[in-house]
Amino acid sequence: MTFYNTDLQYRVTLNTNLNLFVVFDKTNENHFATGVTIEQAVNELKKSA
């Protein structure tokens, strides 16, 4: 599923083994972040941009 934010486009997956959301930058699959919530993962992705 792809989501659009005013700053970036991203794709969200759930790692059920670790119970973490993984957010991938739509333009660069090697740029990703994790978090307990989707919002946390998106914020981490923005920080690392």
C-alpha positions in Angstrom: 0.0 0.0 0.0 1.4 3.4 -0.9 0.7 6.5 1.1 1.2 10.1 0.2 2.5 12.8 2.5 3.1 16.4 1.6 6.9 15.7 2.1 7.3 12.2 0.7 5.6 9.1 -0.8 6.1 5.9 1.2 5.1 2.3 1.4 4.2 0.6 4.6 4.7 -3.1 5.6 4.3 -4.9 8.9 7.1 -7.2 10.1 5.1 -9.7 12.1 8.2 -11.4 13.5 9.4 -8.1 15.2 6.0 -6.4 15.4 7.4 -3.3 13.7 6.1 -1.2 10.9 8.6 -0.7 8.1 8.2 2.4 5.9 10.0 2.5 2.6 10.6 5.6 0.6 8.8 5.2 -2.7 11.6 6.7 -4.7 14.4 4.8 -3.0 13.7 1.3 -1.7 17.1 1.3 0.2 15.8 4.3 2.3 13.6 2.9 5.0 12.7 3.2 8.7 10.9 1.2 11.4 8.7 2.0 14.3 6.1 0.6 16.7 3.5 2.7 15.0 3.2 3.9 11.4 3.5 7.5 12.5 6.7 6.8 14.4 8.2 5.0 11.4 7.2 7.9 9.0 8.8 10.4 11.4 12.0 8.3 11.5 12.0 8.2 7.7 11.7 12.0 7.6 14.6 12.4 10.1 16.9 10.2 8.0 16.1 12.0 4.8 
